[in-house]
Amino acid sequence: MAQGRPPLPAKTPKVLYGTASFYANKFEGRETANGEIFSQKKMTAACNVLPLGTWIKVTNLRNGRSVIVKVNDRLHYRMKRVVDLSTMAAKQIGHRDGLTRVKVEVLEKRKTS
């Protein structure tokens, strides 16, 4: 765990509301928090509240469009946004630039073997 990073909440929330952004292209090919290599073409997200490996449904509150993604990374610990989406995921919910308000629903946490 990185120094200065606050711990995750003991109880995982089932629904979150907040602001979403999407990854800058400079992160393409870099390692994510769970060790995967980031790709703008994958359906993934960064979130500081939910455990890595959690599958979530992200709904754009402006247009009602949703996408299902896996949390595989973390935002900077000072970031107040609820989620940061890959470009592919952001496009599916009609989020193309800036920030947008979203609803995040926890679907499951995949078990690792």
Backbone torsions as a table, in degrees:
resi	resn	phi	psi	omega
1	MET	NA	136.9	-178.5
2	ALA	-69.8	143.7	178.3
3	GLN	-63.1	143.9	177.8
4	GLY	82.5	-11.1	-179.0
5	ARG	-81.0	125.7	178.1
6	PRO	-68.6	150.5	-179.2
7	PRO	-69.6	156.5	175.2
8	LEU	-68.4	152.1	178.0
9	PRO	-61.2	147.0	-178.9
10	ALA	-64.1	-37.4	179.9
11	LYS	-108.7	124.9	-179.4
12	THR	-76.0	125.3	177.3
13	PRO	-69.3	153.5	-179.8
14	LYS	-92.5	-29.4	-179.9
15	VAL	-138.5	134.7	177.1
16	LEU	-127.1	146.5	172.3
17	TYR	-122.5	140.7	179.0
18	GLY	174.5	-159.0	-176.3
19	THR	-101.7	138.0	175.6
20	ALA	-113.4	148.5	172.6
21	SER	-131.3	-174.0	172.6
22	PHE	-137.6	157.3	-174.4
23	TYR	-59.9	141.7	169.7
24	ALA	-75.1	152.9	-178.8
25	ASN	-63.1	-21.0	-179.0
26	LYS	-63.3	-16.1	179.9
27	PHE	-86.9	-9.7	178.8
28	GLU	-54.2	127.6	177.4
29	GLY	84.7	-4.9	179.0
30	ARG	-85.7	158.2	179.5
31	GLU	-76.6	136.7	176.8
32	THR	-89.1	176.4	-177.2
33	ALA	-61.7	-28.2	179.7
34	ASN	-95.9	7.1	175.3
35	GLY	96.5	-9.3	176.9
36	GLU	-72.9	158.4	175.7
37	ILE	-90.8	127.5	-177.2
38	PHE	-70.8	137.4	173.9
39	SER	-138.1	133.9	176.9
40	GLN	-64.5	-17.1	-177.3
41	LYS	-88.8	-8.2	179.1
42	LYS	-90.6	158.4	179.7
43	MET	-94.3	79.6	-176.3
44	THR	-133.2	169.4	-178.7
45	ALA	-152.2	158.4	171.7
46	ALA	-108.4	139.4	179.5
47	CYS	-153.8	137.9	179.9
48	ASN	-93.0	-9.2	-173.8
49	VAL	-99.3	-34.6	-174.4
50	LEU	-98.9	150.3	178.8
51	PRO	-64.6	148.5	174.6
52	LEU	-60.1	142.7	-178.8
53	GLY	92.1	-5.8	-179.9
54	THR	-75.7	133.0	175.0
55	TRP	-92.3	132.6	-176.4
56	ILE	-132.2	153.5	172.5
57	LYS	-106.5	120.1	-179.3
58	VAL	-107.5	122.5	-178.9
59	THR	-114.8	126.6	175.4
60	ASN	-73.8	116.9	-176.0
61	LEU	-73.1	-14.3	178.4
62	ARG	-77.7	-33.8	-175.5
63	ASN	-129.4	-3.9	177.3
64	GLY	79.5	1.3	180.0
65	ARG	-77.3	141.9	-175.4
66	SER	-126.1	160.2	175.8
67	VAL	-147.4	149.4	176.9
68	ILE	-107.6	127.3	-177.5
69	VAL	-137.0	163.4	176.7
70	LYS	-105.8	134.4	175.2
71	VAL	-77.9	114.7	179.4
72	ASN	-130.5	9.6	-176.9
73	ASP	-151.4	170.8	178.4
74	ARG	-119.2	150.8	171.5
75	LEU	-84.1	167.4	172.4
76	HIS	-57.0	140.2	-172.1
77	TYR	-62.0	-20.5	177.4
78	ARG	-88.2	-7.7	-177.9
79	MET	-68.4	130.4	-178.4
80	LYS	-94.6	-3.4	179.3
81	ARG	-70.0	151.4	-178.2
82	VAL	-82.5	-30.8	-176.7
83	VAL	-155.9	149.1	176.0
84	ASP	-124.9	119.7	-173.2
85	LEU	-100.4	153.5	169.1
86	SER	-66.9	159.9	179.9
87	THR	-58.9	-42.1	-179.8
88	MET	-59.5	-44.7	179.6
89	ALA	-67.5	-42.1	179.9
90	ALA	-61.1	-41.6	179.3
91	LYS	-62.4	-37.5	-177.9
92	GLN	-64.2	-27.2	178.5
93	ILE	-100.6	10.1	177.1
94	GLY	76.1	23.6	-180.0
95	HIS	-102.0	109.1	-172.8
96	ARG	-112.9	-25.8	-179.9
97	ASP	-154.5	156.4	177.8
98	GLY	67.4	-140.0	-176.7
99	LEU	-121.2	155.8	175.4
100	THR	-145.1	152.0	178.2
101	ARG	-82.3	135.9	-177.2
102	VAL	-136.7	160.7	169.3
103	LYS	-112.0	131.1	179.9
104	VAL	-116.8	121.2	179.8
105	GLU	-114.6	129.8	178.8
106	VAL	-76.0	127.8	178.9
107	LEU	-99.4	-50.4	179.6
108	GLU	-170.2	167.8	170.1
109	LYS	-118.2	116.6	-177.8
110	ARG	-68.4	134.9	178.5
111	LYS	-78.8	136.5	177.1
112	THR	-94.2	141.9	-179.6
113	SER	-112.8	NA	NA
